[in-house]
């Protein structure tokens, strides 16, 4: 048994194949990777995406309606589980984003400089959203990142990215009944962003 464990550890230490954005896009265009594969690209690795739970799905739909009603399509693009192109061969698919400009102004997935807000709705994905996702958004210089924490019914808001250190200088937590001001998109009431 110890030999099996030792060999398994050796296998885990083998180098991984790194996917470039170009190779990833070529695999999608060729139909090798499809919407049924449920993966995203993070730092050159194909990472499986978690299935969407009931509460998660309801919150995404609720926020999407709020964003669409609030942000005119002539001025903003609202994405729902759509890709954004970051640095270091990363193309995650956040639950929601708000980008500058209307949809017709894009012939590519939004870049960091296009994004006004990135949102992850977190239940089973909380560790990843606070870890690898937050890390990738900070490195890319995403100005404002929210984690909608399903279980604790709170908004975790990250601003002031420091790309060289892959961190956000400021983290704030907002709970039920609280109102907060965003960097570019006005005020939000926490009750409008979560469900019971």
Steps between C-alpha positions, in 0.01 A plus 500: 500500500782744581648437155168593337481821705861584416438450126179707521696788657762471224229514234346809659839674482531447123485824301161604366423601144445876486224626273554836333201720424561442129499120536194514726308714248610271215367194689166678549482609134578144387225359720745305716387693807128579514251658739436150636856471631428752783858622540681832519862596441697617805874560470529262206307217669159366404301514824161329542211726593264396777136419426259785575287448812146632543589795726797587279282501187231714664750762614665520156159552339398759760819703455484469122148653500621779731802575279299496177242740644766727645766514228381608153621270224615798295765576767576167670542131428373260766645150482352193668737204531689630197879503451729791574859503371763566766878476520711183543290285266183537708148521366266441794122512473376704796136477595442863399692800377430855393721642225526845342334554165224319316523142378557606138825671600657160584665270248672316788421394855537797738851578622582626853495863388144452369360361825327718759396209723549123522270287718525140619202341677651260751361193668708188438754718314580735790857373552582535129334843474699626800813325373586443132228728362582791732870449424439508123277808519752687717790417265292624207424826682121452510394813691200354683422138580204370701442163656131445571530261794185286475527333841598803709262727305760771454695684233880484515628796302862528383651822361844657447678210330878475529590290193868453598391333825179342366293643785229755561589772749140543613247236601160601635208286615142618466205324662122510472348847524825675410556727201842551342650719228686341209795652316316561171144371521327686782339370818378148570284358776617156619137383518475548121796266444421198718206269568351354818 
